[in-house]
Amino acid sequence: MASSTTPSPVLKQPVKLACVQLASGSDKAANLAHAAAKVREAAAAGAKIVVLPECFNSPYGCDHFPSYAETLLPSPPTEAQSPSFHALSAMARDNAVYLIGGSIPELVTTITTTTEGTHEEPKKTYYNTSLTFDPSGTLLATHRKIHLFDISIPGKITFRESDVLSPGDTLTLVDLPPYGRVAVAICYDVRFPELATIAARRGAFALVYPGAFNLTTGPLHWKLLGQARAVDNQCYVALCSPARDMSAGYHAWGHSLVVDPMAQVLGEAGEGEEVVVAELDGDKIEEARKGIPLRDQRRFDVYPDVSQGAVAAKEP
Ligand SMILES: O=C(O)CCC(=O)C(=O)O
């Protein structure tokens, strides 16, 4: 149904966003120190929003999640519970940037008492979790990967995150004043256009996905999905991958990129370490939406189920 009101710009002033395509190894402390150096580099290049990759402080893989997992709740955790939380907070504060801190494996331990009340059993639940900090180092948002990466392409790749991880159940929107609102989701989440569309309809100027595609689905779908989510929603999309390491158990595709609202790639990394910086400009969103006025042409009368947007959202 057509809307008669002119929406206010979703991105209120231009801002540089950086995707830090990071090389990580098995030493968590070294990974955190290295991430800090690269965030500094991104900030020195003028970025005010910095994005790290999925599982940036560990190797990626089901075998690794439990041993690298950190406790984030209650928030803030202690340094011992979550060195990554504190390192990310310091990176944001030291560089005065918004930091979308890739993702880390999160551990939640719950104690259940047996029905007889005789003994307590700790139950461990793991999530793939992204933390976003503001320029003072304060935690703004926590996103738990909603769609777990469970695929099997015979002869190519089989991966079952759900063997170890549990899914999150909320869409994550984060206000980054004075710029506007972004949505944060993780990797496989990018394959679900409903999530992106609802985020854009709730005012996100950018959809930000720390991710780690692989050498099978990366060349097929990584850029395509980034461009698709951008053109569907006429907003910016950032995909941030680890650098490729052929000696690791999981070979990340790399190719971190930033796509504009007309689906043009503004910057794309290769396979190695690289910082991709792009300027995001609200006028580009408004121009795209004015030129191709999808928002006013939607026919929710024909597809009312989509219009209900029945997704739990963490409103900022
Ligand atoms: O969707 C894909 O092809 C890759 C997804 C992935 O690597 C992930 O969710 O971590």
The ligand as a MOL file (V3000), in Angstrom:
LIG
                    3D

  0  0  0     0  0            999 V3000
M  V30 BEGIN CTAB
M  V30 COUNTS 10 9 0 0 0
M  V30 BEGIN ATOM
M  V30 1 O 25.9060 -20.0030 4.0610 0
M  V30 2 C 27.0360 -20.4110 3.7840 0
M  V30 3 O 27.2980 -20.8720 2.6840 0
M  V30 4 C 28.1450 -20.3440 4.7720 0
M  V30 5 C 27.6530 -20.0210 6.1480 0
M  V30 6 C 28.7160 -20.0670 7.1690 0
M  V30 7 O 29.8540 -20.3120 6.9080 0
M  V30 8 C 28.3810 -19.7420 8.5430 0
M  V30 9 O 27.2090 -19.5210 8.8650 0
M  V30 10 O 29.2970 -19.6710 9.3580 0
M  V30 END ATOM
M  V30 BEGIN BOND
M  V30 1 2 1 2
M  V30 2 1 2 3
M  V30 3 1 2 4
M  V30 4 1 4 5
M  V30 5 1 5 6
M  V30 6 2 6 7
M  V30 7 1 6 8
M  V30 8 2 8 9
M  V30 9 1 8 10
M  V30 END BOND
M  V30 END CTAB
M  END
